[in-house]
Amino acid sequence: MEALTLNKVADPKFRDEIMERIVPQATRMDFNYCLSCGTCAAGCVFTDVHDNCDPRQFMRKIVLGLKEEVLNDMFIWVCTACGRCTMHCPMGINLVNVVRCIRGKFGLTAPGTLQQVADTHLETGNQMGVTVEDFLDTIDWMQEELQEELNDPNYKIPVDVKGAEILFIPHPREVKYYPEDIKTWSKIFLAAGISWTLSTKAFDVTNFGLFNGRDDEATRIFKFTDDAVKELGCKRVVCTECGHGYWAFKFGQQHWIKADYPILHMVEFLAELLRDGKIKVDKSKNTEVVTVHDPCNTVRKAGVVDEPRYVLSQVCENFVEMWPNREYNICCGGGGGALSMGKAIKEYRMKKGKLKADQIRATGAEICCAPCHNCYDQLNEISREFDLGLKVKHIFQLVEKALVWEK
């Protein structure tokens, strides 16, 4: 029998190519450190949920130099980049960064509309192609409603105000599909008496360069916000509840643009307002049973763990935890750009979503808070698919409902 020789199919330089192209370079990996112990596969809750989702097998292909197999492996796209494998790896191999590198540095294009979304952002300044005129029209519309609600015809939602303390970065979906959210977070800023502004040049928290692995595109997208901060002279940035957008900023501060101003997730900011007594709340205004989903990007990667729990404990009467939770959370199944990959991986998303559905159902919750727009959409789809009868909300929506207004 002829001996099997890997050099007929293997590329011994493949590992080196990944190491040369990976970001961050400060954590270049020698893939010889992989023990093939299977801890990554044991840590990934999706390994056995569907096919093409075994991180150990994927790493072995890389270590063996099976370049063509790796580049054609659906694992690259069905991996939600949740980071549980890295959290458990005894050698600290950051598989999320490996997947990003292979997605973006080897000529691949994601299935579905993921790349199209990134292209739209690069061309128009936001991933949904909302024009500045439409943005301002929507702000004016919500401003008029707030003037009526507040009985104050002079109230203005601040836009392009120079010298404001905070530049608030919304999600274009809030502008295009959920304009009531504009009123919601505007009321919180008003109640707190905080100096803030929106920008006509940066009103999209998302960065699909994080998902497609193309760091040059991610840098250009980050620059929209960086330019706005510098032009307006704001001291810090607060992001709306978007997990990947927030993590893209935190990751990007280290590896794309050396931005030295603080960037806070909305939930961090809400916790700050409550702790400092800037806003007053009455938890009896939220009586439903509430649980919280821990977005992988904000919790496991960025460490925003206690803040959502503190905020919900202040504004809800009946807060219950899922299990497992915090950094051991179960990914909703929609991360890593999965929602933008369309029908190609929807079956995978729903198989993963079944785990989250069972988790939520066990809590008996009527409301599941999702401090992430990506998770918000996936959880709504999960609720419909598995008949949970669940209300999915952002944390800032419960905070606004609980506000106690000073005269």
N, C-alpha and C positions, 0 to 999 in steps of 0.2 A: 504494500500500500504506500502510495506517495505521501511523504510527510507534508503536513500543512505548513506553509510558510506565509506569515502575515505580510511580508514585504511585497507580496503580489497585490494586496488590496489596501495595505496600511500606508499612511503618510506619517513617517516618524517626526516630521517637522510641524505637524498640526498643533501639538501642544504649545510649541514655541510661538506659533502665529497667534494663538489666543493670548498668551502671556504678553506679547508685544503690543497687542491692540486693546487689552482690557482696561477699563476705567473702573476704579482708580488704579493708577500705576503703582501707587505706594503699597498696594496690597497684591502685587503680582504673585501669582500662585505657581508653585512647582507641583504639577499634578501627580508627581510621584509620591506626594504626601498622602494621596488617597489610599486608605487601607482596604477599600472594598468591603468594609465591615457591615454595610447595610443599615447603619444607624440613620442615614438620611431617609432611606425608604421607610424605616420604622417610624420616623418623626413625621413624615408626610401622611396626613390623614386620607389623602386621595390615591395613594399607591395602588390599592386594590379596588377602587371605586369604578375605574374604567381602564381600558388599555392605553398604552403609550404614556403612562404616568408614573414610571418607576425611576426615581433619580439615580439610584445605584447603577442600573443598566446604562443610563445615559452617560454617567461618569466613566464607566468602564469602556464604552466606545471611544470616549475622548482619550483616555489613558492609552488605549491600544492603537490610537492614531487612525481610527476608522472614519476619516473625514467625510466621505460621501454619505455614509450611513447617518452620521451626526447631522449633516446639513439637510437631510431629507427626513429627519425624525420629527414626528408630530409633537413630541415632548416639548420642543422649542416653543410651540404656540399654545399648547394646552396647559403648560405650567403657569400658574397664576402668580408666580413670584412672591409667594406669601412669606417665605423666609424660615419656615419651620425646620427645613432640612439643615440650614446653616446654624440655627440655634442649637441643634443637637449634635452636629458634626464634631467629633473629638479633635480633628485637625483644623477646625475653623475654616474650611473651604467654603467660600461664599458662592454658592451655586447660582444665586439670583444674578450676580454680576457676570458669571459665566454665560448664562442664558442671554442676558442683555447683549453681551459682546457678540455672541454667535448670531443673534437676530440682526444686529446692526452693522457688523464689520466684515461680513462675508457675502455681500451681494444679495441677501434674501429680502423678500417683500412679504409682509404679513398677509394672511388671508383676510377677506372681508374689507372693511373700510378703514382699518386702523391707519394705514399710511395716508389715505385720502384726508382723514381728519387732521393729521399732522400738517399736510400740505396746505389745507385751508387755513389753519392757524398761521402758518408762515406767510401766506399771501395776504390775509385780511386782518391779522392781529388777534383773532379769536377762532376757536375751532368750529364755530357754527356760522361763521361768515356774517355775523350781525354788524350792520353798518353803524357808524357813529351817529348818524341821523336817527336810526331806529332806537339805538341805545338812549339817546337824549329824549326822544319822544316817549319812551317807556318810563323814564325817570320823571318826566313832566306829568305823565298820567298818574303815577303813584303819588307824586307830590301833591297833586290836586286832591286826591282822595285823603291824604294825610291832613292837609289843611282843613278839610271838612271834619274829619274825625277829631282832630285836636282843637277845633274851633279857633284856628290861628291862620288867617289868610296870608301871613308873612313868612310862614315856615318854608324853608328851602332844604332840599336834599343837596348837600354840598358836592359839587363837581369841579375838578381842576382848581381847588383852592390851595394856593401856595402857602407854605408854612404850617399846614395842619400837622398835628402830631402823628396821626395814623393815616396811612393809605390802605383802604379796604379793597381787597381783590375778590370780587364775586365770581360766580360761575355763569357763563353766558346762558345756560339753561334757565337760571333764575330770571334773566332778562327776557328770554324768548318764550319760556313755557310756564314759569312760576313767578310772575311779577309780584304776587302778593308777598313773596319772601323779601322783596325790596322794602316794603313797608315794615315787615317784621324786624329786620335787623336795624332799620333806621330808627324805629322806636326805642330799641335797646341803647343805641348810641345817644339818642336824645335824653332818655331817662338818666343816663350816666353822666351827662354833661361833658362828654369827651369831644375834643377837637379832632375831626376826621374828614376825609374826602374820598370821593371816587375819582377815577381818571378816565378820560376819553381815549387814552392811548394804551391802557392796560386794564381791561375788565374781564380777563379770563385767567382763572387760577390754574387751569389744567396745563399739562405739558406732555404731549404724547411722544416726545423724544425720549421720555423715560421708558416707554413701552416698546418703541421700535428699535431701541438700542443705538440710535444715531446721535451721538453726543454733539456733533456739530449743529444739528437741528435743535436739539434740546437747549443748547447755549443761545441760539438766536431767539428762541421762544422766551427764555428767561430774560433776555435783554429788554423785551417790551416793558416788563415790570421794573427792572433796574433803571432804565432810562426815565420812567415816570417818577420813581422815588427821587432821583437826583434833580429832575426838572422842578418838581413841586417842593423839594426840601423837607420831605416828611422824615420823622425820626424812626418810625418802625412800620412794619407791614403786618396786617391781620388778614388771614385768608378765611374765606367762607369754609363751610364744612365739606372739604374735599380731601380725602386721604392721599391719593397719589399726587395731587397738586402740591399739597403741603410737603410731602416727602421729596418731591422734585426740587422744591425750593431749598430744603435743608441739605439734600445731597448735592444740589447744584452750587450752593454756597461754597462747598469744599472743592468741587471738581470742575465747574463750568465758569462761573463768574465769582470772583472773590468779593462778594457783598458783605460788608461789615455791620449792617443794620440788623436789629432783631426781627425775626419773622415768626409770628405766632399763629397757631391754629385757632379758629374761632372758639373752640372749647377751652383752650388755655386762657384766652382773653376773658371769656365769661367767668371762669373760676377766679381770675384776678379781680374782676368787678365785684363779685360777691364777697370775696375775702376782704377787700378794701372798703366795703360798705358803699360802693359807688351806686349800686342799685339795690332796691328793696323788693322782696318777693314774698308771696303767700302761697305755700305749697298746697293749701286746701283747694286751690283753683285747678289742680291736676289730680283728680281722684282715681283715675284708671290705673290698672296694674301695668307698670312700665318696665321693660328690660332694655339692655343696651347691647348692640353688636360692636365688637372691637375690631375696627378696620386694621388690617395687617400693616399698612403703611404708617399709620399714626401710632399704633400701639407697639407692635413687635420691633419695628425699625426705628421709629422716632422717639419712643419712650413716653408718649402721652397716655399714661395708664390711669392715674388716680384722678385726674381732672374731670373726666366725664362722670365719674362716680360721685365726686364731691358736688358737682353742679346738680345732678339729678337728685341727690339726697336733699338738696336745698329747695328744689322746686316741685317735687313729686311726693305724694303721700305714700305711694306703694311701689317702691323700686325693688325689683328682684333681679338676681344674677342668673345668667346662663351658666352652664357647666359643660366643658371647661371654659375659662374666661381669661381675661388679661392677655399676657404674652402667649398663653397656651390656647388662645382662641381657635375656633375652626373658621377658616376663610369662607366667605360667602360663596365663592366659586366664580365670581365675576371679575376678579382682579387680573393684573397683567395685560390689560387691554382686551380681555375676553369679550366684553360686551360689544366691542367694535369689530369683532371678527365674524359676526353674523351667523348664518346657518351652518358655516363650516364646523363650528364647535358648540352649537347650542345644546346638542344632546349631552356633551360633556358637562356643560354648565349646569344643566338640570340634575344630572346624576350627582354632581357635587352639592348642588343646592338641597338635595334630599337630606343630607346630614345636617345642614343648617335648619331646615324645616323641622326636623325632629327635635333639635336643640331648643328652638323657640317654643314649639308646642308644649314641651315639658315644663316650661316656666309658667304657663297659664296666662301669659301677658296679653293684654289688649293692644298695647302700643309697643313697637320695637323702635328704639332710637338708632339711627344710622348716621353718625357724624362724618359722612362721606357720600358724595353724590353717586359715585360708582356703585357702592354697596346699596344705596337707597334704591336705585333702579333694579339691581339684582334681587333684593329682598322683596320688592313689590311683585316681581315676576315669580319668585318662589311662592309667595303668598297665594297668587292666583293658581299656580301649577298644582300646589298641594293643599288648596282649600283651607288656608289658615284663618281667613277672615280677619286679617291683621291690619292695623293702621301703622304705616311706616312714617316716621317723622324725624326731622332734624332736632337736635337738642335746643338750638336757639328758638325754635317754635314753642317749646314748652316753657322756656325762660320768659319769652314775651308774654305768654298767657298768664304767667304767675306774677308779672310786674305789679308792684304797688306804686302808684304815682304820687309824688309830692304835689302839693297845690302849686 
